[in-house]
Amino acid sequence: MTPLLPRIEAAIRANGPMPVSLYMLMCLHDPQHGYYATRPALNADFTTAPETSQAFGELLGLWAAHEWREMGSPSPFHLIELGPGRGVMMADALRAARSVPGFAEAVRVALIEASPVLRAEQLRRLNGWSVSFFTVIDDVPSGPAIILANEFLDCMGVHQAVRTADGWRERQVGLRDGGGLRFGLGPPVVPPDDVAASGGEVEWAPALEALLVSIAHRFRAHDGRALLIDYGPADHAPGDTLRAFRAGAQVDPLAEPGACDLTADVDFGRLVRLARLGGMSTFGPVRQVDFLARLGIAERGQALAAANPARAGQVAAEIARLTDPGQMGERFKAVCLAPDGASTPPGF
Ligand code: SAH
């Protein structure tokens, strides 16, 4: 039994069954027993793109530097990362982008990170750079900003609803007879108008709406770009996609609360619709393979292999993992948001 389970059971006993979104938040973010607070070595349970190859963060850094120049090289400007994990992507990005004249002097790194353990790890890895931490993006001081996020949106808590004979009802987490947790149906619920159903199920992340409102607000006052990379379908609503991972394997999301990573697909269709409603220009979603290919990942891989021939085979395998449609190349998508009228960024 995980230490979080009795606390979730007690909360349900006191308040009744909880929405899936609240269950996800408790499992991921409980400051004592939550997943992110207790697992600084994140890549034991999943390996993200920046953890796979340094080329990923480097190309994103060069992308950011390109867009910074496109924005007129503002100094200072905020380079904001949402959910930086162990800080690997930002470290690789800054190392690559510092070759662009003026970038290193202008950049103020702003990290949006919930986990104190991960904040410490990020600070250590970004030693030498001007780094500030914030809990939410609205707290980052105003000014031009480039926002980067990889595998951040998929850990937002999702509400789920199921179509029944008498309308939509919320999926909830309740108690199983004899101990443990089970899914059940709660009261009637009205899903937001703009969420599409998939096979009698709908799923939506309220935090996604809030994030897009924040970004739209920021981009109305100052120039900026947001590059969001995550997984999910480009052309249909996700439906029920809540999944749990432990040690690389998919497990029951209710079995070990706090001990496994919980994720849900990103609804890119809705993301783009909401961004446009907020007055932003949107680019993509494009498949990760296309995005990285256009940024020159093949050439970057060759350079890395040439610099260290003993690792050439490994470098090729890492890049294949990022780009093969059967691995991360197809499932992962990149989308860019910008103030209305921005020109198409590289990769799209
Ligand atoms: N981007 C990293 C890590 C992805 S894991 C990578 O690609 O390797 C998700 C990250 O987002 C973790 O750092 C987690 O602590 C953070 N996070 C998740 N939800 C958050 C929230 N609501 N506010 C701030 N940080 C959050």
Residues whose N, C-alpha, C, O or C-beta is under 5 A from the ligand:
A	BS01	SAH	Y36 T48 P50 L82 G83 P84 G85 I112 E113 A114 S115 L118 T135 N150 E151 F152 C155
